[in-house]
């Protein structure tokens, strides 16, 4: 009897395994993920994916600053430990150029995966060309302005602002407006700063400054990919950026990262922050940030354009064919409309236009309408093989200018020359 | 007959069983050293003379000293060298002075000595990354405890890591906090091993405590102190973790020390060859300092 029962169980198990895709059994996908809310949202859904496919997925979560080097070390090795990749758009030039990523075009064709709902600018941002598709968009991190509405309605601040400028205190519509309000609030706001700024050299200040540049009407490259950073608009942007670091931001802004600005804003000690739009639900949370919950709003960067960014999913070349198939199964699942909507209901920053217009999503998060404007108006940091290095080159010059160690004119010229050199490398 | 042309002593040595046994016992260690240190070093040297980058991972063609030329032609490199020298001298001096003071106090302490030593080893047992993260939180200008204490005492808040004039010295202070324990342990062991006779003779001759320290303790402690200083100097020249976690080389280039410069070249610039060249310059500086230090020590002996 026991033997019969064992045989029966073994048969049932074998039938279940046989019903799964051939690649699924025994595969564990490992991904190095940035430790942000988006990762946690997906992580909560992984048991459902494992139940559905039999593929186990493990996330290793670390800070952004450590991700590039850790990934590169694996991608140059004979076999990558990570067999599904989360890739920042800043590496979308470097990774394919180095030949580290699978072209996903054949995978899309073979599985009839529909790319039409994906916002075209997101696909372009992540390196899609006529000939290749290195990454499938995962989530976007376009940047906008999050600010305190209660401070704009504060009678004392309003009166003081009117007395000083002759204008009403209102949400800023230009970059000059924004810096003027931020510096005013720092001077008059009783232990408040006007802007929580992430001006640490490298990715933090390069991303933050890009918003100032685009809002001032400047650009890194023109349509022919010629460097046009050193322009009157660029100079205006850098001068305003330096002014805000020195007069509008918190002490220590030059060594601050996203985490620092988040904590400051959450503690109710800052009027505003230029940041990723999906930070709004994180801050507008009564349990986590009682000081500011219900008092925040999101807008497109004053001036009309912010920095656009995004992450994508990729598959490393140096992994087994089985792993590659499992990784593709996971990517299809996690970026499907059903999973994307479920993620959006938890605060995901979608890359599919059909999620932004989903009724349930808009009902829960009305600000997704503004978010779509933030995403649609965003412009991109230059993407090429040396983007990561350029962030550092630019970041050093921004840091020198903002710290008063270099004239904005000299810093801007050095940053533009650095970009030209790296583009010609 | 075959060995007759060689010096007799060589023949004797080669034929000596102790000589052969000695090599046999040393061989596993030497082989391990060759694999874990020799091979990477030779490979890194090859990379520094090659055209290998992360985008074009091929050693050939070799480019001679071109990578060294590019690295040393960058003004940031010399800024990094100067910062590294300043940082290393200040941290090693700080660690030695404080370490010697603490070691001498411990040498005269007879109760709870194991407890003091246990407490002292705590910072040393922590990884530099953890230390940097802890201090980053403590020194956070707006929400950190350091500035809170300063304000409570009526002192102004300080921008510890965001001020270009202060960031390097803040980093040095954190390093001294962590590394001094190591110097204390070495010097305490050295002090405990000093013979008592010279001190007894000095006391009979009426030498003061300061004279005993200057004319007896310091000269006798010199070999042990030299070891502590040279180990720490090598450590400090290689400092990478602290700037990486605390400042990323900023503000501006205020904390971009040589090892961080090499890292940037290799991993952000994707130029492993230039990164290896910068690392070799660092190695040469450290080797030169070590040789100079031991040579000076031998001369004084």
Interface residues (C-beta under 8 A of the other chain):
Chain A: X65 X68 X69 X72 X76 X94 X97 X98 X199 X200 X201 X202 X250 X251 X252 X253 X254 X255 X256 X260 X263 X264 X267 X269 X385 X386 X388 X389 X391 X392 X395 X396 X399 X400 X402 X403 X405 X406
Chain B: X54 X55 X57 X140 X141 X142 X143 X157 X159 X160 X161 X162 X163 X164 X167 X246 X247 X248 X249 X250 X251 X252 X253 X264 X267 X268 X269 X270
